[in-house]
Amino acid sequence: MAGGLRLSQASHAWGAFGAFLGVAALLAWSWPSIGLDWQPQLAATEPWRAWSAAFVHWSRQHLWANLLACAVVTWFGWGARVPSRCAWAWFIAWPLTQLALLLQPTLLHFGGLSGVLHAGVAVVLVELLARQGRERLIGAGVTLGLLVKLWQEQPLGPPMRQMAEWDIAVVPFSHLTGALAGALSALGLLCLARRRA
């Protein structure tokens, strides 16, 4: 019973963090983006942008697409019954996703949840791959799908891809930085948990 309660609380931690990201993005919609979006030249003097940039969206389609994706990623982790350390890994990956955009200095502005959502997916995948049996197979299949998606997006190519039908420019490099930040954060916390065990 105690184990089930801990697992339930852990799933609630993941769900609460996913809900927080979605609600914060909704609230930020009415704020001027100029004070929140990622701008590499301001990274040292205005470090909060490594967090706040995730809540900036440039169009309603951009916002609603990311809110839907946020619900899916949150459901994915909740359905996988990830432990609370996964919520912490997702939290740690959040600013790292934007800070890694410094490797793409020609990207002068960035906003949106997509990088952080890729981090969340990667966190869940690390957890599934660390398990046995069917869950590991599911994790391997989704990991393959994520790798194919990232490869097709050519994240090391031009920094922005215009999507006229959505009235936004996609930044594939943020998807890559998010996936890497999430995977590294999850691996680090998984290793710590196993050492303690």
C-alpha positions as CSV (number, residue, x, y, z in Angstrom):
1,M,0.0,0.0,0.0
2,A,2.8,2.4,0.9
3,G,4.5,1.7,-2.4
4,G,1.4,2.4,-4.3
5,L,0.9,5.7,-2.4
6,R,4.5,6.8,-3.2
7,L,3.9,5.9,-6.9
8,S,0.7,7.9,-6.9
9,Q,2.4,10.9,-5.4
10,A,5.3,10.6,-7.9
11,S,2.8,10.6,-10.8
12,H,1.1,13.6,-9.2
13,A,4.5,15.4,-9.2
14,W,4.9,14.8,-12.9
15,G,1.3,15.9,-13.6
16,A,1.6,19.0,-11.5
17,F,4.7,20.1,-13.3
18,G,3.2,19.5,-16.7
19,A,0.1,21.5,-15.6
20,F,2.3,24.3,-14.3
21,L,4.0,24.6,-17.7
22,G,0.7,24.8,-19.5
23,V,-1.0,27.3,-17.2
24,A,2.1,29.5,-17.2
25,A,2.1,29.6,-21.0
26,L,-1.5,30.6,-21.0
27,L,-0.9,33.3,-18.4
28,A,2.1,34.7,-20.3
29,W,0.1,35.0,-23.5
30,S,-1.1,38.4,-22.4
31,W,2.4,39.7,-21.4
32,P,4.8,41.5,-23.8
33,S,7.2,38.9,-25.2
34,I,10.1,41.3,-25.3
35,G,10.8,40.9,-21.6
36,L,10.5,37.1,-21.6
37,D,11.8,35.6,-24.8
38,W,15.2,34.0,-25.2
39,Q,17.8,36.5,-26.5
40,P,21.4,35.2,-26.4
41,Q,22.9,38.6,-26.0
42,L,21.0,39.0,-22.7
43,A,21.7,35.6,-21.3
44,A,24.3,36.8,-18.8
45,T,22.4,40.0,-17.7
46,E,18.9,38.6,-17.7
47,P,19.2,35.0,-16.8
48,W,15.5,34.5,-16.1
49,R,14.9,34.2,-19.9
50,A,16.3,30.7,-19.7
51,W,13.0,29.9,-17.9
52,S,10.6,32.5,-19.2
53,A,11.2,31.9,-22.9
54,A,9.3,28.6,-22.7
55,F,6.1,30.6,-22.0
56,V,6.4,32.9,-25.0
57,H,4.3,32.1,-28.0
58,W,4.2,34.0,-31.2
59,S,0.7,33.1,-32.4
60,R,-2.5,31.5,-31.1
61,Q,-1.8,28.4,-33.2
62,H,1.7,28.2,-31.7
63,L,0.3,28.4,-28.2
64,W,-2.5,25.9,-28.7
65,A,-0.3,23.4,-30.5
66,N,2.2,23.5,-27.6
67,L,-0.6,23.3,-25.0
68,L,-1.9,20.2,-26.7
69,A,1.6,18.7,-26.8
70,C,2.1,19.6,-23.2
71,A,-1.0,17.6,-22.3
72,V,0.2,14.6,-24.3
73,V,3.7,14.7,-22.7
74,T,2.2,15.0,-19.2
75,W,-0.1,12.1,-19.9
76,F,2.8,10.1,-21.3
77,G,4.8,10.4,-18.1
78,W,1.7,9.9,-15.9
79,G,0.8,6.8,-17.8
80,A,4.4,5.5,-17.5
81,R,4.1,6.0,-13.7
82,V,7.4,7.8,-13.6
83,P,8.9,8.4,-10.2
84,S,9.2,11.9,-8.7
85,R,12.9,12.2,-9.7
86,C,11.6,12.4,-13.3
87,A,9.7,15.6,-12.5
88,W,12.9,17.0,-11.1
89,A,14.8,15.9,-14.2
90,W,12.2,17.7,-16.4
91,F,12.6,20.8,-14.1
92,I,16.4,20.7,-14.4
93,A,16.2,20.3,-18.2
94,W,13.9,23.4,-18.6
95,P,16.6,26.1,-18.4
96,L,19.3,23.9,-19.9
97,T,17.2,23.6,-23.1
98,Q,17.4,27.4,-23.7
99,L,20.9,27.8,-22.4
100,A,22.1,25.3,-25.0
101,L,20.7,27.6,-27.7
102,L,23.9,29.7,-27.1
103,L,25.4,27.2,-29.5
104,Q,23.2,28.7,-32.2
105,P,24.2,32.4,-31.9
106,T,22.4,33.4,-35.1
107,L,19.1,32.7,-33.3
108,L,18.4,36.1,-31.9
109,H,15.0,35.4,-30.4
110,F,13.3,32.2,-29.2
111,G,10.1,31.4,-27.5
112,G,7.9,28.4,-27.0
113,L,7.4,25.2,-25.0
114,S,8.5,22.8,-27.7
115,G,12.1,22.3,-26.5
116,V,11.0,21.8,-22.9
117,L,8.4,19.3,-24.1
118,H,11.0,17.3,-26.0
119,A,13.0,17.3,-22.7
120,G,10.0,15.8,-21.0
121,V,9.6,13.1,-23.6
122,A,13.3,12.2,-23.2
123,V,13.0,12.0,-19.4
124,V,10.2,9.5,-19.7
125,L,12.1,7.5,-22.3
126,V,15.2,7.2,-20.1
127,E,13.0,5.9,-17.3
128,L,11.3,3.4,-19.6
129,L,14.6,2.2,-21.0
130,A,15.9,1.6,-17.5
131,R,13.0,-0.9,-16.8
132,Q,12.6,-4.5,-17.9
133,G,10.3,-6.3,-20.3
134,R,7.4,-4.6,-22.2
135,E,8.1,-1.1,-20.8
136,R,11.6,-1.2,-22.2
137,L,10.3,-2.3,-25.6
138,I,7.8,0.6,-25.6
139,G,10.6,3.0,-24.6
140,A,12.9,1.7,-27.3
141,G,10.1,2.1,-29.9
142,V,9.3,5.7,-28.9
143,T,13.0,6.5,-28.7
144,L,13.5,5.4,-32.2
145,G,10.5,7.5,-33.3
146,L,12.0,10.6,-31.5
147,L,15.4,10.1,-33.1
148,V,13.9,9.8,-36.6
149,K,11.9,13.0,-35.9
150,L,14.9,14.9,-34.8
151,W,17.0,13.7,-37.7
152,Q,14.3,14.6,-40.2
153,E,14.1,18.1,-38.8
154,Q,17.8,18.7,-39.5
155,P,18.4,20.6,-36.3
156,L,22.0,21.5,-37.3
157,G,20.7,23.2,-40.5
158,P,19.1,26.7,-40.7
159,P,18.1,27.9,-37.3
160,M,14.4,28.6,-38.2
161,R,11.9,26.9,-40.5
162,Q,8.8,28.9,-41.4
163,M,5.5,27.1,-41.1
164,A,3.1,29.4,-43.0
165,E,0.0,27.3,-42.2
166,W,0.7,27.8,-38.4
167,D,2.0,31.3,-38.7
168,I,5.2,30.4,-36.8
169,A,8.8,29.6,-37.3
170,V,10.0,26.3,-35.9
171,V,13.4,26.0,-34.3
172,P,14.5,22.4,-34.7
173,F,17.7,23.0,-32.7
174,S,15.6,23.6,-29.6
175,H,14.0,20.2,-30.0
176,L,17.5,18.7,-30.1
177,T,18.7,20.7,-27.1
178,G,15.6,19.8,-25.2
179,A,15.9,16.1,-25.9
180,L,19.5,16.1,-24.9
181,A,18.9,18.2,-21.7
182,G,16.1,15.9,-20.7
183,A,18.1,12.7,-21.3
184,L,21.1,13.9,-19.5
185,S,19.1,15.2,-16.5
186,A,17.2,12.0,-16.3
187,L,20.3,9.8,-16.6
188,G,22.1,11.8,-13.9
189,L,19.2,11.5,-11.4
190,L,18.7,7.8,-12.3
191,C,22.4,7.1,-11.5
192,L,22.1,9.0,-8.2
193,A,19.0,7.0,-7.3
194,R,20.8,3.7,-8.1
195,R,23.8,4.6,-6.0
196,R,21.6,5.4,-3.0
197,A,19.8,2.1,-3.5
